[in-house]
Amino acid sequence: MGQPDRLLISRVAVPYIRRHFRRLMRALRGALSAKDPESVHQTRVACRRLRAALGVFKGLIGKKRTNRWRGALRGLAQVFGPARDLDVEIAATLGQMCNVGEQPVIHGLAFWLAHLEEQRFRRQRQIVRAVRVFRRSPFVKELNGWIRKHYRSEVSFDPSQTQHHGQISITKEQQKLLSKRLTKLLEAAESVEDPNNIDGHHAMRIAAKKLRYSMEALAPVMGVTSEVALEALRNLQSLLGEIHDYDVWTERIQAVLNSLPDMGFDSLRWLNPDRFVPGLIFLQDKYRSLRVTRFRQLAELWHDEKVQALWKTLRDSGFQPESKEDAAKDNTHVPPPTL
């Protein structure tokens, strides 16, 4: 391993991985109690960032080791994902209840909230079990050892000096990975032309997420353009995430409404549809309306001239940082959407 690679590990990879590994372990402590939904969210985000970073630095860490570590994080994230999704939907349902005055609607929302809470209670058991298993897994000890081996806390690192003097630069393998992920995003973004292309919007959300987290891991050595790109990707991911939530929620509510003639919903045959259907219909209509608004914001953001120029700049540069002169000229700004 040459000096540039060693610098890339000790001054870019290790600080980033160390920071998010510590956040993951802190979040796991809070996740053992269902009282703190934020801990579940932070656990999920830390898993995503760590998995992305390990993929970005795979060539420097080692393929077999990276795949093993990413597998451990994937297993943990698969348990936390559904729980986090339910936390978000519960919060959204509570928010709608606070803005409704009609008693029949409130009754239906209360029924739906109780159903979501029961589902979330079941997930919490899985979370507690997964946390205990994860803490005892070889992954925790191995990653801790790898961090201690490479981390150099005494070395002061000035990213602005590094990126312009060529001490550290991303590898060809990393350039190829980022280019591939940008291509995936641009391909999936064709779905913006069709508001009803739900699968396409979902693919675009995943592509934006993967590109964003991969670029974040390399941000200290990528220059000003990458900072602007990360802002755009955060905005895109936020809008696409909400759109995806509304798609999932309306579909689930529709499945319940469709099951009512047979009263087969979770075998709760004692339920009176006349009492809770108005609330479900209200909620479904509300989510559909919000989706229309978010999709319009998404289309406006994606078609913005500066955003389109940004992707072209990244593609043409091959994800290499620009010179000081180019950075000084760059006044690109991505306006945040109104959420």
Buried (B, 14 or more C-beta within 10 A) or exposed (E): EEEBBEBBBBBBBBBBBBBBBEBBBBBBEBBBEBEBBEBBBBBBBBBBBBBBBBBBBBBBBEEEBBEBBBEBBEBBBEBBBBBBBBBBBBEBBEEBBEEBEEEBBBBBBBBBBEBBEEBBEEBBEBBBEBBEEBEEBEBBEBBEEBBEEBBEEEEEBEBEEBBBEEBBBBBEEBBEBBBEBBBBBBEBBEBBEEBEBBEBBBBBBBBBBBBBBBBBBBBBBBBBBBBBBBBBBBBBBBBBBBBBBBBBBBEBBEEBBEEBEEEEBEEEEEBEBEEBBBBBBBBBEBBEEBBEBBBEBBBBBBEBEEBEEBBEBBBEBEBBBBEEEBBEEBEBEBEEBEE
